[in-house]
Amino acid sequence: MAIDTKKKRLPEEELEAVLLHKFVLKGAWHSYHIYESDVPKGFPPNIRNDIMKVANSLKKKGLLKSWPHGREHVWTLNQERSEEIIAKLKKFYPEFY
């Protein structure tokens, strides 16, 4: 069950899954990180602002980490919460996890 990101509005839970899936596919488990300006890239323009809001929400929940690095912040998945992250992804991407 892939998530259709072309919809005008997606529920926050689906946006979380889409964003976490991107991080997992990139292998962003601390040794690899994603610059803050690259987090919304690859998503349709209509949901890019929502993606950054969800990223900040996931940071507050402890599923993502960010810290200053050079000119901007970098983001990674929280390795200590990997089981919770994978469980969240299994709901929306059962064919991958």
N, C-alpha and C positions, 0 to 999 in steps of 0.2 A: 504494500500500500504506500506508494510514493505520495508525497505532499505536493499539491498543485500550488506553486508559488505565484501563479499568474492571477489569482483571485485578488480582488481589491483589498480585502481585509482578511487576515488569518488570525485564528485564536492564538493567544500567547503561548499556549502549550505546544502548538504546531511550530511556531516561530522558534521556540527553544530547541525543539528537535532538529529543525533544519540547520540552525546555527551550530549545535553540538556535533551534528553529522559532518558539517564542513570541517570543524576542528579535528575530528577523528580521522577523516580522510586525508587531511594534511599531516597527520601524525604529530599534532601540537600537544605533546605530553611533556612539557617543560624543556626538553633539550631542543625542541624546535618551537618557535613562537611566531605569532602573526602580528604585524604592526597594526596599530589601531586604525589607521587610514585604509588598511586592506580588509578589515573585518566585514564591512558591508559590500565589498566588491564581489561580483558574480551573482548578486541578487537583483531582481527587477527594481527599477527606480521607485516603484510605488510602495515597496516595503523596506527600503534602505534605512529610513529614519527609525522605523519600528525595530529593525535588527539591532541598532545600537542601544535602544532602550532595553531590549531583551538581554543584550550582552551585559549591561550594567545590572540588570535584575539577577542574572545568573552569577555575577560576581558577588552580589550581596548574599545569595544563597550558598556561596562557597563552591560552585561547580566550575567557575572560571577564575583565573588569577590574572592580575595585570600589575605592571610596575613600570616606572620610567626607564627608558633605554634610549640614549641619544636624544634625538629631536622630538620623540613622542613616546607614548606608552606601547608596550607589547603585551599580548594576551596569550595564555595557554590554558589547557585543561588542567584541573586539579587532580593529580595522580592519586591522592589519598581518597578521592571520591569516585574512582573509576567504575566501581560496581554499580553505583547509583546512576552514573552517566549512561552506562551500557544498558541498564534496565529501562531507563527513560527512552533510549533509542529503539529498543526492541519493540516497543509499542507501535512506533510509526514505520520502522524499517526492519521488519522481521526477516527479510531475505538476506540482510547484511550481517545481523548480529545473532 
